[in-house]
Amino acid sequence: MEDDKNIKGVIDRLLSSKSKFSHSYNKHTIEDIWRSSFGELISSYTSKVSYSNEVLTVYISSSPLKEEILMNKKNVIEKLNTRLQYRKIRDIIVR
């Protein structure tokens, strides 16, 4: 049982916000979660997803979709944060 706590502690430290490993892991995880959370249609209009300092930047090619995401920003952030384990998104920039 104590080994489980030690392993969990090591993993938590690796995936903490200051870890270089965490940055790469979360970059891929967040993009995958974005695409799986919002489906093929929104993914087809999404050219790039980046994450830095708790801010998700999403590049969308459809102006009406950009507006829709911005109008529902709080719900989008909540939906993504429920799927993330270690990092949390506090803001979204749509470009």
C-alpha positions in Angstrom: 0.0 0.0 0.0 2.8 2.4 0.8 4.4 1.7 -2.6 1.2 2.8 -4.2 1.4 6.1 -2.4 5.0 6.6 -3.4 4.3 5.8 -7.1 1.3 8.1 -7.1 3.5 10.8 -5.5 6.2 10.4 -8.2 3.6 10.5 -11.0 2.0 13.6 -9.4 5.4 15.4 -9.3 6.2 14.4 -12.9 2.9 15.8 -14.1 3.0 18.9 -11.9 2.8 22.3 -13.5 6.5 23.0 -13.3 7.7 19.7 -14.8 9.1 19.7 -18.4 7.6 16.3 -18.9 4.2 17.7 -17.8 4.3 20.3 -20.5 4.7 17.8 -23.4 2.3 15.4 -21.9 -0.4 18.0 -21.3 0.1 19.6 -24.7 -0.9 16.3 -26.5 -3.5 15.3 -23.9 -5.3 18.7 -24.1 -5.5 18.6 -27.9 -6.8 15.1 -27.8 -9.4 16.0 -25.2 -10.4 19.1 -27.3 -10.9 17.0 -30.4 -12.7 14.1 -28.7 -14.9 16.5 -26.6 -16.3 18.5 -29.5 -16.4 15.9 -32.2 -15.5 15.7 -35.9 -17.3 18.9 -37.0 -15.5 21.2 -34.7 -12.3 19.3 -35.1 -12.5 19.9 -38.8 -12.5 23.6 -38.2 -9.7 23.5 -35.6 -6.3 23.9 -37.1 -4.2 24.2 -33.9 -4.6 23.8 -30.2 -2.0 25.1 -27.8 -1.8 25.3 -24.0 0.4 27.6 -21.9 0.1 29.0 -18.4 -3.4 27.6 -17.9 -4.6 29.3 -21.1 -5.9 27.2 -24.0 -5.5 28.8 -27.4 -7.6 27.3 -30.2 -7.3 28.3 -33.9 -10.7 28.0 -35.6 -11.3 28.7 -39.3 -15.0 29.4 -39.0 -16.1 32.8 -37.7 -19.6 31.7 -36.5 -18.0 28.8 -34.6 -15.5 31.2 -33.0 -18.4 33.3 -31.8 -20.3 30.3 -30.5 -17.2 29.1 -28.5 -16.7 32.6 -27.0 -20.4 32.9 -26.0 -20.1 29.5 -24.3 -16.6 29.9 -22.9 -17.5 29.1 -19.3 -19.2 25.8 -20.3 -16.4 24.9 -22.7 -13.8 25.4 -19.9 -15.8 23.3 -17.5 -16.3 20.5 -20.0 -12.6 20.3 -20.7 -11.5 20.6 -17.1 -13.7 17.7 -16.1 -11.7 15.5 -18.5 -8.3 16.7 -17.4 -6.6 15.1 -14.5 -3.6 17.3 -13.6 -3.8 20.6 -15.4 -6.7 23.0 -15.4 -7.7 25.5 -18.0 -8.7 29.0 -16.6 -9.2 30.8 -19.9 -9.6 30.2 -23.7 -8.4 32.3 -26.5 -10.1 31.7 -29.9 -8.2 32.8 -33.0 
